[in-house]
Amino acid sequence: MARYRYPYQKIVDLKSSEKTQAEWMLAAAVGKLEQEERTLGQLQEELAAWLGRLQTEAESGASLAELQMMQSYVEYLNAAIRKQQENVQRAAAEKERCRAVLADRMVDEKVWLKAKEKAFQHFMRMQQRSEQNELDEIAAVRFVFTTN
């Protein structure tokens, strides 16, 4: 029996490689998003702590200079939180972009794998037809020799 060799195997391999690369990119994007969300959470926790501290210091009669300094730091944290929220949004958008790329790559790979499978099925049908023709020819030759 002849060995099957798909003529477009390099394309199938390339599509598979592109899908794997897209999976890695998605994993990296998810990791980046999680890291950005952790950073945002830490900033929010720090802000809450400083707001509590500011409240405590204001109630205990701290100096105006101290309160102003603490208020400035709270404003800085608010700005940092806004910037970090933008970072989280960008990371989420990148994750979605990577997810879309992965979905596209998966469809591409599936199309090529399906084409390969169809080509293999065609090859197998042609092999079976060829083998059947050989068997029919052998049977016909035997019939001719046994009838004579």
N, C-alpha and C positions, 0 to 999 in steps of 0.2 A: 504494500500500500504506500502511495506517495505521501510524503510529509507535507503538512499544510504550512504555508508561510504567507502571512498577511502582508501585502505590499506597502500598506500605510502604517506599519507598526511604529515607526519613528514618530509619526504624528500622534498616535494613541499614547505613546510614552510621554511626549511633550505635553499633551493635555493633562495627563495624570500628574506630571511634575508641576504644571501651572496650578492645578487644584491643590496640591500639597503646599505649594508656596502661599497660595491664598489662605489656606488654613493657618499657616504660621503667622501670616500678617494679621488675621483676625484674632488669633490668640494674643499677639503682641498688643493689638488695639484694646482688647478686653483688659489685659493687664494694666495698660496705661490708664484706662478709664477708672479701674478700681483704685489705682494709686492716687489719681487726682481726687476721687471721692473721699479717700482716707484723709488726704491733706485738707480738704474742705471741712471734713468733720473735726479734725484737730483744731483748725482755725476757729470754728464755731464754738468748740468747747473752751478754747482759750478766751474767746470773747465773752462767753457766759461767766467764766471765772473772773475776768477783769471787771465786768459789770457788777458782779456781786461784791468784789473788793472795793470798787468805787462807791457803791452804796454804803458799805460798812464804814469806809473812811469818812464819807460825808456825814454820816450819823454820829460818828465819834468826834467830830469837830477837827478834822485835819486842816492843814493850812490851805489857802486858796491856791498857792503855787503847786502844791502836791496834787490837788484835785484837777487843776488845769493840765498838769503833766499826764495824769492818768486818763483824762478825757481825750487828750491828744493821741495817746496810745490806742484808746478804744476806737477813735476815728480811723487811725491807721489800720487797725484790725478789720474794721468795716470795709475799707477800701481793698484790703487784701482778700477779704471774703468775696467781694464783687468780682475781682480779677480771677479768683480761683473758680467761681461759678462759671465764668466765661471759659476757663480752661476745661472744666467738666463738660460744658456744652460742646466744645470743639472735639474733645475726646469721644463723646457719645456720637457725634456726627461722623467722626473717622471710623468708629466701630461699625456704624450702619453702612458706611461706604464699603468697608472691607467685607461686611456680610453680603452686600449686593454683588461684589466682585466674586466672592466665593460661590454664590448661587449661580452666577453666570458661568464660572469655570466648571462647576459640577454639571451643568446642562451640556456644556461643550464636551466634557469627557464622556458623558452618557451617550451623546449622539455618536461619537466615534466608536465607543464600545459596542453600541447596537449595530453600527455599520460593520464592524469586525465580526460580530456574531452572525449577521446575515450572510456575509461573505463566506464564513466557515460552514454555515448550513448549506449554502449553494455548492461549496466544494464537496461536502459530504454526499449530497444528492448526486453530483456528477461522478464521484467515486463509486457510489453504489450502482449507478446506471452502467458505468464502465465494467464493473465486476459482474453485473447481471448479464451484460452483453457477452462477456467472455464465457460465463457459465452456459449461456444459451448456445454459443458457438460450439463449445465442447460437447454439449448434449446433442446438438445437431450432427456433429461429426460421428459420435458414437452410434447415433441412430442409423446413419448412412452405412456404417461398417457392420452393424448388427443385422441390418435388413439384407445385406448382400451375401 
